[in-house]
């Protein structure tokens, strides 16, 4: 049996990045986005979230920047499309409880499948979503997996930077 990849999460984070599910390598390593071809850490840094590129071995340091990591479904697979609709359905309640407990300002879903399953919508666009989820603003970003060949690294950086700029805007004081 594969180990469960531990969430890196704390209360009141700016953003909790939610992957679809762990890759096999990440599950075995015990570190998020540790697959050699995964572009999450590079895209995160180049989009402005971190002053340096975090190495998977140091994934817990993401908390120092006010961000967290979780997955929609705990089961590790080679490819996210190996998950069933039932696995998403079975994960919704635990995910909602977790988000209600930790209350992030934003939840950034990495890929559309989890948010489509969790929201019940048939279609969604990339970027900000019109409704909150568990009290957090929702953003949908392309999946950084190296298997996601539909998005180049530059495409990922562009999408991730839009979120970074949105969370970095100072709020008006009235």
Buried (B, 14 or more C-beta within 10 A) or exposed (E): EEEEBEBBBEEEBBBBBBBBBBBEBBBBBBBBBBBEEBBBBBBBBBBBBBEEEBEBEEBBBBBEBBBBBBBBBBBBBEEBEEBEEEBBEEBBEEBEEBBEEBEBBBBBBBBBBBBBBBBEEEEBEBEEBEEEBBEBBBBBBBBBBEBBEEBEEEBBBBBBBBBBEBBEEEEEEE
